[in-house]
């Protein structure tokens, strides 16, 4: 029994021992072949303790399922009244079911993004609209409610990085010659939907926090702080690009693209702050003085605290404007606190969180472009019949045709 007890003790200590940054958190895929900056000294020399992306990240809706996703007529005052009071899914669906499609009534502009798309591709089955409402219906049938966080923030946060800002409205005609106006919010919706359902090979770091039999997985301790620090400095500061962050450490997912950041340092024992890490790092010698001493990397020479202010481009409720500019964007500011484990060269080995933490980080892949299922199967459609067939195949998977989305974004540029 004593032998077993000793073995269990050794096992528990070993489990606490900090290993290098986990394999799934290594940031190499984010660097696109560039050399990784890993030293706080080099970060300081390159003035990367603050930085911002050069991308024109645009705000948009996450088209929540409880509102009907892309099926909601957000420009219609009856639906916008429900949005303002955050009514549940059944209210939206009831209103939709009792109001016919606004075609040849002079109210075509009030239709939802999905309805406009279905008319443009000539789909009599309104497949994308049907798909949009089925998302909420399926959730209702399973649990009796539609979680308010479910939507396409993954698609929006990617499209905002990869697609140009829709600055103005675009008019396209249906196969029968009826002009349909796509406002910037309609165009953003379809771009976000394309990226939500058709993007492939995303660059993913970390693990998603998921509930398992009433508990949470071990992935709920968030992205390693060392990986997060290096990702933001290398990707945003040095490359001027962005990446997406699930800012929720719970099982919910809220994706936001990083817009800018500012870093400062503090002494983990005294709290003294400085812009220069060399003024406040603490040598990791008398280990009992440090928090989580048994979780530290075995090569740790010093520990320094970090205060990081990260500015994200924020989501917002779909608006009814006919143009869009940066003035309509929103920002979300998050302040993080963590420490970094450093080796003798002040290279980042890992770290521990002191505040609420992001769950996982990821980015759309520059080497791939989302192509809808119908276009993958049939090739790029040309005739009206080919467009309809490809669209119906794609809409069943919730994917608008990329050729239509591209046309809308191209026409909407200034």
N, C-alpha and C positions, 0 to 999 in steps of 0.2 A: 504493500500500500504506500509506503514511504517513497519507494522508487517511482511509482506512478505519480505521486504528488509533485515530486521534484521535476519530473518530465513535463507535467502540465504547467508548472511555473515557468520553466524554460520556454515552453511553447508560447505562453502568453506574453513573455517579454519579447520573444522573437517577432511575434505578430505586431507588437508596438513599434519595433525598430523601423526607422524611416529608410525607405529605399530611394533610389534616384527617381526623378520625375517619371511617373508611369508612362509606359510605352504609348498609351492612347492619348497622352497629353503632349507628346513631342511636337513642336511647332513646325518642323521642317516642311510639311506640305503647304503651309501658308506662305513660304518664302519664294516659291517659284524659281528655285535654283540659286537664289542669292545667299551669300554667306550670312550665317546667323550671328547677331550681335548678342553676346552673353555676359559681358563684363560691365559692372556698374561704372567702372572707370571710363570705358569706351562710350557708354551711354552719355556720360557727362561731357566728354570731349566733343561728341557729335551734337551736343545741345538737344538731346532727345528726351529730356525730362518733361517736355511738353510737345504736343504735335497735333496735327489735324489732317483729315483726309482731303484730297483734292477733288473728290467726287461731289456732284450736286445731288445729295441724298434728299429725296422728297418724301414728305409725310403722306400718309394715306390710311384708309380704313383697313382693318383686318377682316372685314366682311364676316362677322360672327354668325355661326350656324343658328343661334337662337333667334336671329332676325330674318333668316331665310337666305343667308349668304348672298351670292350674286343675284338671287331672285328677288331681293327686296327693292321696292320702288322708292328709293330714298329721296327722290325729288317730289314725290306726291305728299301733300300735307297730311293726309290720313296716316301714311306710314311713318312720316317723320315725327308725328305726335307720339306714336308708339315708341320710337327710338328715344325720344326725350324723357319718357317716363320709364324706360327700361322694362317694358312689358315682356312677358314670357312668350315662348315660341308659338303657343296655340293662338294667341291674339293676332300675330302676324299671318299665320296660315289661314285663319278664319277670314281675315280681311282680304287676303289674296284670292281665296276661293270664291268670295262673293263679288269680286270685281273682275269683269272680263278684260281681255287684252285691249289696250287702247290703240287700236289700229283704225286708220281712216276716220278718226274722230277729232283730229287736230291736237291730240294730247300725247302723241307718240314720244315726245321728249320726256314724259314722266315715267316711261317704262324703265324697268330694271336693266342693268348691264347685260344680264343673261338673255332677257327677252329681246333686246336690240340685236345681240349677236345672233340668236336663233333666226330672226327675221332676215338678217343680212345674208346668211348662208342658205336661206330658203328651206329651213327645216320645219315641216308642218307638225312634227312631233314635239317641237320645242324641247329638245333633249337636254341642253345645258341648263335651262330653267328647271326642268324636271329634276335633274341631278341636284341642283342647288337646294331645292326644298326637301328632297329625300334625305339629305344630311341630318336635318332636324327631326324628320319623321322617324328615322332609324333610332336616333338617340331617345326620343320619346317612348318608342316601343320597348326599349331595353330598360330604361330607368325611370321613365315618367317625367323626365326633365332634360333640358339641353344645357350643359355647362356653359356659362357665359364666356369662358376663356377660349373655347374651341372656335377656331376660325382659320384664316390663312396668313397669319403673321409671318410664317416661314416664307411664303411666296412674296408677300409685300417687302420684307426686309432684304430679299435677294433682288427682286425687280428694281427696287430703289437704287441698288448699286449697279445693276447691269443695263438698265434701260433709261433712255433720256427722259427728262421731265416732260410730261404732256402739258404744253403751255397753252394750247388753245383747242377749241372744239373742231371736230372733223365730221363731215357729212359723207355718208356712204349710201348707196341705193340698194334696195332689195332686188331680187331677180325680176320683180314686177314693176320696178321703177319708182318705188316709194322711197323718198329721201328720209334717212334716219340720222339724227344728230347724236354723235358720241361726245359727251362732255369730258373734260379732263378726268373726272372721277370714274366715269365709265371705262376710259382707256386704262387708268391705273388698275381698276378692278380686273380687267381681262389680262393685263400683264402679270399681276400678282397671282391670278389663278393659273396661268400657264406655268409660272415658276413653282407654284405650290404643288402641282401635279406632274409636271413633265421634266423638271430638271433632274439630271443624273450625275453621279460621281461627285457629290458635294465633298468638300474638305471638312472632316468632322473630328473634333478633339474632345476627349472626355467621354463621360457616360451619362445618359439621362437618368434622373432620379425617378423611379417608378414604384408605386405601391405593390407589395406582394403579400397576399394573405393578411391584409390589415397592417402590415409593417411597410418599411421603405427599404429599398436596396442600398447596398453600401456605396453606390454612386452618388448618394445624396450629400456627400461631403464636398461637392463642388469641384470645379477645375482647380488643379494645383496652382497656388499663387505664383510660383516661379514661372510656370508656363503662361499664365495670364499676363504677368509683367513683361515677359519676353515677346509675347504675341502683340501686345499693344505698342510696344516700342518699335519692333521690327516692321509689323504690317502697317500700322497707322503712321508712326513717326518717321520711319526711314523710307517706306514704300509709298506713302500717301494714299494707301488704299483703305479698305474697311473690312470688318468681319462681323458676323452676327453673334450676339450673346443671348442666351436664355437667362434672363436676369432673375428668374424665380428659382429658388433652391428647393422648392416643393415639387410635387408630381405634376403641377401645372406647367405649361410652357408658354413663355412670353419672349419672343424673339425681337431684338432691336439691333440695328446697325450702328457701329461706333462712329461718331463724328469727330470727336477730339478728346484730349486728355491732358491732365496736369499731374505731375508727381512731386511729392516732397517726402522727406525722410525724418525719422525720429528714433530716439534711443529707447529700446524696449524695456529698459530698467528704470530710467529716470523720466522719460517722457519728453526730454529736450528735443526740439525740432530744428531742422536745418534744410536748406536746399542742397547742401553738399553731404553726401552719405558718409564721407570720411570723418566728419565732425561728430557723428552720432552712432556709428556702428559699435557693437559691443563684442569683444572677443569671447568666444564660446569655451571658456576654460572651467570656471566653477559652475558646472552644469545645473546644480540644484537651484540656482537663482533664476533659471529660465522656465517659462511655461512649456509644457509638452516636451520636456527634455528627452524623453525616451522615443519620441517620434522623429528626432532630427537625423538628417543625413550623416552618415558615418564620417564623411570628409569635411564636415562643417568646421570652419575656422572662426567665423564671425556671424553675427546676426544683426540685421538692421530692420527697423520698422518702416513701413511705407504707408503714406496717405495718398490715395489716388482718386482724383475727381474725374469721372468719365461722363462725357456728354454723348447721349444717344439721340439720333433722330427719332422722333416719337410718332406713334399712330395718332389718328384723330378720326372723329366721325366724318363720314363723307359729306362734303359741302355741295352747294348747288351753283357754284360760280361757273362762268363760261370760259374763264382763263385761270391759269395757275402760275404762281411764282413762289420764290423762297419766302415771301412775306406771309404766305399761308401755312408755312411749316411750323411744327412744334418741336420742342426739345425736351428730353428727359435727362435729368442730372442725377447721377448716383455717386455717392462717396463711399469708397471701400478702404478698409484698414486691414493690413496683413503684414507679416514679416517675411524676410528673405534669408535663407541660409546661403552663406558665401564661402568659397574656398580661399586659399591664400592669395589667389590672383583676383579676388572679388568677383569671380564668376558665379552666376546664379546656379545653385544646386536644387533648390526647392523652397518650401516655405509653409507657413500656417496662417489660416484666416483668423482675424480678430473681430470681423464684422460679418454682416450678411454677405453671402457669396453668390456669384453666378454659377449656374449649374453646368452648362457645357458651352463651347464656342464652336463656330463653324463658318464656312464661307462658300458661296457659289464657285464652281470651278470654271476658270477662264478658258479651259481647253474644250469645254462642252457647251452646247447651246440646247435649250429645251425644244424638242420637236414632238408634236402631238402624235398619238398612237396611229391615227388615220394616215398621217403623212409618212410615218415610218413604214406602215404596211403597203400603202398604195403609191408612194412617191408624192411629189408636189402636184396637187391638183390644178387643172387649167380650166376645164369646162365647168359649167354650172352643175351638171350632174356629178362630176368628179368631186367638186367642192362639197356638195351635199353629202355624198357617200363618206368622204373622209371626215367631215364634221360630225356626222352621226356616230361613227366609230369612236372618234375622240371624245365626244361629249359624254358618252357612257362612262368614260374614265375621268370625267370632270376636266378635260383638257380642251381649251379652245385651239383652233388651228393657229400655228405660229405665224403663218403667212398673213393671216388677218390681223393678228396682234401687231406684227411688224409694220403693216401698212398703216394702222392707226397711230402708232408711235411716231412713225416717220412723218406722217401728215400733220402731227400735232406739234412738231418742233418749230421754234421761232426761226 
